[in-house]
Amino acid sequence: TQRNVNTNQLGTYNITYTVKDGSGNKTTLERIVKVVDKIAPTIEILGSNPYELFWMDTFDMAEEVRIIDNYYTAEELIPLMIKTTTLAVNPITGKYYAGERGWKEITYQITDPSGNTSPKIKRIINVDFRSGINEVSNANELTIYPNPSNGKFTVQSKEVLNGTNEITLYNILGAKVYSTSTEIKGTSIDINTQGLKAGIYLVQINNNGTIHTERITIK
């Protein structure tokens, strides 16, 4: 019998059986052996679940999950992982961010090169305001046009913005990138933020302690 089967390596192998009688007559038979993988990978969520994410912040973890498989390495399987989410997606960076409040989720699933598909694993994400700005009004009091904008845009309010108005823009990482203060009595403000990088920003207007917010895309 001649064997060349490696049970630690996927592939097709042959086993050859040879029988010879006393007269020298010989018969040969060949068996084909396929070493296959029938076990699906498993995915383990790393970090907190549910995950707390502040409004307009980016979901950015170095290691989101741990992948375990009987044959393939995690490095081989990570590029095959499919992620779906109900979070918003930055059209420029492709990263997920908290575009609106509420309960969101990210779902992970992997099909390995042998065709074995893991169960779907879900991370629950709670998006809420940062501590200290819970008084933010979120009833679409503001309209911004044009949106997307080249950096020059108009903020239209449903109510009169009387007195001092502080206008602040935050990027999706929560960093303040623009701030100005203006005296106005009316329902619209013209803003020029040309020079900011393309991306999605949170526009915040503080009108005598009442905070209004809206998002804008700068292209």
KAQUIWO-V560282 format. One record per backbone hydrogen bond with DSSP energy under -1.0 kcal/mol. CO is the residue of the C=O (numbers start at 0). NH is the residue of the N-H. E is the energy in kcal/mol with one decimal. If there is no record, write none. Layout:
# KAQUIWO-V560282
CO,NH,E
CO,NH,E
This chain:
# KAQUIWO-V560282
1,15,-2.5
5,8,-1.7
10,34,-3.0
12,32,-3.3
14,30,-3.3
15,1,-3.2
16,28,-3.0
18,26,-2.9
20,23,-1.8
24,20,-2.3
26,18,-2.8
28,16,-3.7
30,14,-2.9
32,12,-3.8
34,10,-1.7
41,67,-2.5
43,65,-2.8
50,125,-2.8
52,127,-1.5
53,56,-2.3
56,97,-2.7
63,45,-2.7
65,43,-2.8
67,41,-2.8
72,76,-1.6
73,77,-2.5
76,79,-1.5
77,80,-1.6
81,108,-1.4
83,106,-3.1
87,96,-2.4
89,93,-2.5
94,89,-3.1
95,58,-2.5
96,87,-1.7
96,98,-1.5
97,55,-3.4
101,126,-2.8
103,124,-3.0
104,85,-1.9
105,122,-3.2
106,83,-1.9
107,120,-2.4
108,81,-3.4
109,117,-3.2
111,114,-2.7
115,111,-2.6
120,107,-3.0
122,105,-2.1
123,50,-2.8
124,103,-3.6
125,52,-2.7
126,101,-2.4
127,54,-2.4
129,132,-1.9
132,135,-1.8
140,157,-1.7
142,155,-3.6
144,153,-3.0
148,218,-2.7
150,192,-3.5
152,190,-3.2
153,144,-2.1
154,188,-2.0
155,142,-2.6
159,161,-1.1
162,183,-2.3
163,207,-1.0
164,181,-2.5
165,205,-2.6
166,179,-2.3
167,203,-3.2
168,176,-2.8
168,177,-1.3
169,201,-2.7
170,173,-2.1
174,170,-2.4
177,168,-2.5
179,166,-2.8
181,164,-3.0
183,162,-1.6
185,160,-4.0
186,156,-3.7
188,154,-3.0
190,152,-2.5
192,195,-1.9
198,217,-3.1
200,215,-2.4
201,169,-2.1
202,213,-1.9
203,167,-2.7
204,211,-2.7
205,165,-2.1
206,209,-1.6
209,206,-3.1
210,136,-2.3
211,204,-2.9
213,202,-3.7
215,200,-3.0
216,148,-2.6
217,198,-2.3
